[in-house]
């Protein structure tokens, strides 16, 4: 996992999930607009899910 993507999760969550589908990026952006914490939580969830999928 790239450390830059993990930093982007906390700085700008939609930029951290740019390797996903457009709907996922938009959902992350909307959650970030509602509040920084929901956007970060969703981006963290996606990053951890991706990490678990790669490890398996």
Backbone as XML, in Angstrom:
<?xml version="1.0"?>
<chain id="A" units="angstrom">
  <residue number="1" name="UNK">
    <atom name="N" x="0.838" y="-1.179" z="0.000"/>
    <atom name="CA" x="0.000" y="0.000" z="0.000"/>
    <atom name="C" x="0.880" y="1.237" z="0.000"/>
  </residue>
  <residue number="2" name="UNK">
    <atom name="N" x="0.456" y="2.168" z="-0.736"/>
    <atom name="CA" x="1.231" y="3.388" z="-0.898"/>
    <atom name="C" x="0.936" y="4.356" z="0.247"/>
  </residue>
  <residue number="3" name="UNK">
    <atom name="N" x="1.958" y="4.863" z="0.884"/>
    <atom name="CA" x="1.787" y="5.781" z="2.018"/>
    <atom name="C" x="1.097" y="7.070" z="1.590"/>
  </residue>
  <residue number="4" name="UNK">
    <atom name="N" x="1.275" y="7.466" z="0.341"/>
    <atom name="CA" x="0.615" y="8.693" z="-0.139"/>
    <atom name="C" x="-0.895" y="8.535" z="-0.164"/>
  </residue>
  <residue number="5" name="UNK">
    <atom name="N" x="-1.369" y="7.353" z="-0.536"/>
    <atom name="CA" x="-2.820" y="7.126" z="-0.538"/>
    <atom name="C" x="-3.376" y="7.145" z="0.872"/>
  </residue>
  <residue number="6" name="UNK">
    <atom name="N" x="-2.619" y="6.608" z="1.831"/>
    <atom name="CA" x="-3.088" y="6.631" z="3.217"/>
    <atom name="C" x="-3.139" y="8.058" z="3.747"/>
  </residue>
  <residue number="7" name="UNK">
    <atom name="N" x="-2.189" y="8.892" z="3.336"/>
    <atom name="CA" x="-2.218" y="10.301" z="3.752"/>
    <atom name="C" x="-3.404" y="11.018" z="3.110"/>
  </residue>
  <residue number="8" name="UNK">
    <atom name="N" x="-3.708" y="10.693" z="1.860"/>
    <atom name="CA" x="-4.845" y="11.303" z="1.181"/>
    <atom name="C" x="-6.176" y="10.943" z="1.841"/>
  </residue>
  <residue number="9" name="UNK">
    <atom name="N" x="-6.250" y="9.770" z="2.456"/>
    <atom name="CA" x="-7.478" y="9.382" z="3.157"/>
    <atom name="C" x="-7.835" y="10.434" z="4.193"/>
  </residue>
  <residue number="10" name="UNK">
    <atom name="N" x="-6.849" y="10.957" z="4.890"/>
    <atom name="CA" x="-7.119" y="11.920" z="5.951"/>
    <atom name="C" x="-7.161" y="13.361" z="5.456"/>
  </residue>
  <residue number="11" name="UNK">
    <atom name="N" x="-6.485" y="13.660" z="4.352"/>
    <atom name="CA" x="-6.459" y="15.028" z="3.835"/>
    <atom name="C" x="-7.631" y="15.290" z="2.893"/>
  </residue>
  <residue number="12" name="UNK">
    <atom name="N" x="-7.810" y="14.416" z="1.895"/>
    <atom name="CA" x="-8.858" y="14.576" z="0.885"/>
    <atom name="C" x="-9.376" y="13.186" z="0.513"/>
  </residue>
  <residue number="13" name="UNK">
    <atom name="N" x="-10.378" y="12.694" z="1.240"/>
    <atom name="CA" x="-10.838" y="11.321" z="1.050"/>
    <atom name="C" x="-11.232" y="10.946" z="-0.385"/>
  </residue>
  <residue number="14" name="UNK">
    <atom name="N" x="-11.924" y="11.801" z="-1.161"/>
    <atom name="CA" x="-12.270" y="11.367" z="-2.528"/>
    <atom name="C" x="-11.043" y="11.118" z="-3.412"/>
  </residue>
  <residue number="15" name="UNK">
    <atom name="N" x="-9.959" y="11.817" z="-3.169"/>
    <atom name="CA" x="-8.750" y="11.613" z="-3.964"/>
    <atom name="C" x="-8.078" y="10.280" z="-3.634"/>
  </residue>
  <residue number="16" name="UNK">
    <atom name="N" x="-8.344" y="9.745" z="-2.460"/>
    <atom name="CA" x="-7.721" y="8.489" z="-2.057"/>
    <atom name="C" x="-8.383" y="7.279" z="-2.707"/>
  </residue>
  <residue number="17" name="UNK">
    <atom name="N" x="-9.614" y="7.447" z="-3.180"/>
    <atom name="CA" x="-10.333" y="6.308" z="-3.755"/>
    <atom name="C" x="-10.516" y="6.466" z="-5.264"/>
  </residue>
  <residue number="18" name="UNK">
    <atom name="N" x="-9.605" y="7.138" z="-5.924"/>
    <atom name="CA" x="-9.745" y="7.381" z="-7.360"/>
    <atom name="C" x="-9.577" y="6.119" z="-8.194"/>
  </residue>
  <residue number="19" name="UNK">
    <atom name="N" x="-9.109" y="5.040" z="-7.616"/>
    <atom name="CA" x="-8.984" y="3.796" z="-8.374"/>
    <atom name="C" x="-10.284" y="2.989" z="-8.364"/>
  </residue>
  <residue number="20" name="UNK">
    <atom name="N" x="-11.315" y="3.504" z="-7.732"/>
    <atom name="CA" x="-12.623" y="2.839" z="-7.678"/>
    <atom name="C" x="-13.531" y="3.383" z="-8.775"/>
  </residue>
  <residue number="21" name="UNK">
    <atom name="N" x="-14.792" y="2.916" z="-8.798"/>
    <atom name="CA" x="-15.761" y="3.385" z="-9.776"/>
    <atom name="C" x="-16.160" y="4.828" z="-9.486"/>
  </residue>
  <residue number="22" name="UNK">
    <atom name="N" x="-16.792" y="5.462" z="-10.487"/>
    <atom name="CA" x="-17.195" y="6.867" z="-10.362"/>
    <atom name="C" x="-18.221" y="7.060" z="-9.244"/>
  </residue>
  <residue number="23" name="UNK">
    <atom name="N" x="-19.126" y="6.109" z="-9.083"/>
    <atom name="CA" x="-20.132" y="6.216" z="-8.029"/>
    <atom name="C" x="-19.518" y="6.205" z="-6.639"/>
  </residue>
  <residue number="24" name="UNK">
    <atom name="N" x="-18.495" y="5.407" z="-6.456"/>
    <atom name="CA" x="-17.813" y="5.340" z="-5.165"/>
    <atom name="C" x="-17.093" y="6.649" z="-4.864"/>
  </residue>
  <residue number="25" name="UNK">
    <atom name="N" x="-16.480" y="7.228" z="-5.886"/>
    <atom name="CA" x="-15.797" y="8.509" z="-5.704"/>
    <atom name="C" x="-16.812" y="9.594" z="-5.360"/>
  </residue>
  <residue number="26" name="UNK">
    <atom name="N" x="-17.961" y="9.581" z="-6.061"/>
    <atom name="CA" x="-18.997" y="10.578" z="-5.787"/>
    <atom name="C" x="-19.574" y="10.403" z="-4.388"/>
  </residue>
  <residue number="27" name="UNK">
    <atom name="N" x="-19.806" y="9.166" z="-3.965"/>
    <atom name="CA" x="-20.326" y="8.919" z="-2.623"/>
    <atom name="C" x="-19.347" y="9.402" z="-1.561"/>
  </residue>
  <residue number="28" name="UNK">
    <atom name="N" x="-18.078" y="9.147" z="-1.774"/>
    <atom name="CA" x="-17.066" y="9.615" z="-0.834"/>
    <atom name="C" x="-17.052" y="11.153" z="-0.788"/>
  </residue>
  <residue number="29" name="UNK">
    <atom name="N" x="-17.190" y="11.785" z="-1.953"/>
    <atom name="CA" x="-17.240" y="13.246" z="-2.003"/>
    <atom name="C" x="-18.452" y="13.810" z="-1.290"/>
  </residue>
  <residue number="30" name="UNK">
    <atom name="N" x="-19.605" y="13.192" z="-1.480"/>
    <atom name="CA" x="-20.826" y="13.653" z="-0.805"/>
    <atom name="C" x="-20.702" y="13.480" z="0.705"/>
  </residue>
  <residue number="31" name="UNK">
    <atom name="N" x="-20.186" y="12.334" z="1.144"/>
    <atom name="CA" x="-19.989" y="12.122" z="2.582"/>
    <atom name="C" x="-19.001" y="13.130" z="3.159"/>
  </residue>
  <residue number="32" name="UNK">
    <atom name="N" x="-17.987" y="13.482" z="2.381"/>
    <atom name="CA" x="-17.018" y="14.472" z="2.843"/>
    <atom name="C" x="-17.669" y="15.850" z="2.943"/>
  </residue>
  <residue number="33" name="UNK">
    <atom name="N" x="-18.575" y="16.167" z="2.021"/>
    <atom name="CA" x="-19.285" y="17.453" z="2.092"/>
    <atom name="C" x="-20.184" y="17.528" z="3.323"/>
  </residue>
  <residue number="34" name="UNK">
    <atom name="N" x="-20.786" y="16.394" z="3.707"/>
    <atom name="CA" x="-21.618" y="16.370" z="4.909"/>
    <atom name="C" x="-20.794" y="16.513" z="6.179"/>
  </residue>
  <residue number="35" name="UNK">
    <atom name="N" x="-19.562" y="16.170" z="6.095"/>
    <atom name="CA" x="-18.665" y="16.261" z="7.242"/>
    <atom name="C" x="-17.399" y="15.504" z="6.935"/>
  </residue>
  <residue number="36" name="UNK">
    <atom name="N" x="-16.318" y="15.977" z="7.471"/>
    <atom name="CA" x="-15.029" y="15.371" z="7.167"/>
    <atom name="C" x="-14.955" y="13.942" z="7.688"/>
  </residue>
  <residue number="37" name="UNK">
    <atom name="N" x="-15.503" y="13.694" z="8.856"/>
    <atom name="CA" x="-15.399" y="12.385" z="9.496"/>
    <atom name="C" x="-16.109" y="11.285" z="8.702"/>
  </residue>
  <residue number="38" name="UNK">
    <atom name="N" x="-17.347" y="11.490" z="8.202"/>
    <atom name="CA" x="-17.955" y="10.415" z="7.395"/>
    <atom name="C" x="-17.169" y="10.097" z="6.128"/>
  </residue>
  <residue number="39" name="UNK">
    <atom name="N" x="-16.611" y="11.101" z="5.476"/>
    <atom name="CA" x="-15.809" y="10.862" z="4.281"/>
    <atom name="C" x="-14.553" y="10.073" z="4.585"/>
  </residue>
  <residue number="40" name="UNK">
    <atom name="N" x="-13.895" y="10.429" z="5.659"/>
    <atom name="CA" x="-12.675" y="9.715" z="6.061"/>
    <atom name="C" x="-13.009" y="8.287" z="6.477"/>
  </residue>
  <residue number="41" name="UNK">
    <atom name="N" x="-14.098" y="8.106" z="7.206"/>
    <atom name="CA" x="-14.472" y="6.763" z="7.650"/>
    <atom name="C" x="-14.766" y="5.859" z="6.454"/>
  </residue>
  <residue number="42" name="UNK">
    <atom name="N" x="-15.474" y="6.379" z="5.455"/>
    <atom name="CA" x="-15.786" y="5.570" z="4.277"/>
    <atom name="C" x="-14.529" y="5.276" z="3.471"/>
  </residue>
  <residue number="43" name="UNK">
    <atom name="N" x="-13.657" y="6.253" z="3.317"/>
    <atom name="CA" x="-12.412" y="6.032" z="2.584"/>
    <atom name="C" x="-11.527" y="5.016" z="3.320"/>
  </residue>
  <residue number="44" name="UNK">
    <atom name="N" x="-11.466" y="5.102" z="4.640"/>
    <atom name="CA" x="-10.708" y="4.111" z="5.420"/>
    <atom name="C" x="-11.294" y="2.717" z="5.239"/>
  </residue>
  <residue number="45" name="UNK">
    <atom name="N" x="-12.613" y="2.626" z="5.270"/>
    <atom name="CA" x="-13.269" y="1.337" z="5.060"/>
    <atom name="C" x="-12.884" y="0.753" z="3.708"/>
  </residue>
  <residue number="46" name="UNK">
    <atom name="N" x="-12.911" y="1.573" z="2.657"/>
    <atom name="CA" x="-12.566" y="1.086" z="1.327"/>
    <atom name="C" x="-11.101" y="0.670" z="1.235"/>
  </residue>
  <residue number="47" name="UNK">
    <atom name="N" x="-10.214" y="1.450" z="1.851"/>
    <atom name="CA" x="-8.787" y="1.120" z="1.804"/>
    <atom name="C" x="-8.504" y="-0.184" z="2.565"/>
  </residue>
  <residue number="48" name="UNK">
    <atom name="N" x="-9.128" y="-0.359" z="3.723"/>
    <atom name="CA" x="-8.911" y="-1.582" z="4.496"/>
    <atom name="C" x="-9.503" y="-2.792" z="3.787"/>
  </residue>
  <residue number="49" name="UNK">
    <atom name="N" x="-10.652" y="-2.602" z="3.127"/>
    <atom name="CA" x="-11.257" y="-3.684" z="2.367"/>
    <atom name="C" x="-10.360" y="-4.082" z="1.195"/>
  </residue>
  <residue number="50" name="UNK">
    <atom name="N" x="-9.778" y="-3.092" z="0.531"/>
    <atom name="CA" x="-8.867" y="-3.373" z="-0.572"/>
    <atom name="C" x="-7.615" y="-4.108" z="-0.076"/>
  </residue>
  <residue number="51" name="UNK">
    <atom name="N" x="-7.097" y="-3.689" z="1.071"/>
    <atom name="CA" x="-5.915" y="-4.325" z="1.638"/>
    <atom name="C" x="-6.212" y="-5.790" z="1.997"/>
  </residue>
  <residue number="52" name="UNK">
    <atom name="N" x="-7.394" y="-6.045" z="2.542"/>
    <atom name="CA" x="-7.772" y="-7.403" z="2.913"/>
    <atom name="C" x="-7.939" y="-8.264" z="1.662"/>
  </residue>
  <residue number="53" name="UNK">
    <atom name="N" x="-8.481" y="-7.689" z="0.578"/>
    <atom name="CA" x="-8.682" y="-8.435" z="-0.653"/>
    <atom name="C" x="-7.337" y="-8.795" z="-1.283"/>
  </residue>
  <residue number="54" name="UNK">
    <atom name="N" x="-6.377" y="-7.886" z="-1.233"/>
    <atom name="CA" x="-5.054" y="-8.139" z="-1.805"/>
    <atom name="C" x="-4.319" y="-9.209" z="-0.992"/>
  </residue>
  <residue number="55" name="UNK">
    <atom name="N" x="-4.481" y="-9.190" z="0.335"/>
    <atom name="CA" x="-3.782" y="-10.138" z="1.189"/>
    <atom name="C" x="-4.333" y="-11.553" z="1.037"/>
  </residue>
  <residue number="56" name="UNK">
    <atom name="N" x="-5.580" y="-11.673" z="0.674"/>
    <atom name="CA" x="-6.207" y="-13.016" z="0.591"/>
    <atom name="C" x="-5.882" y="-13.740" z="-0.670"/>
  </residue>
</chain>
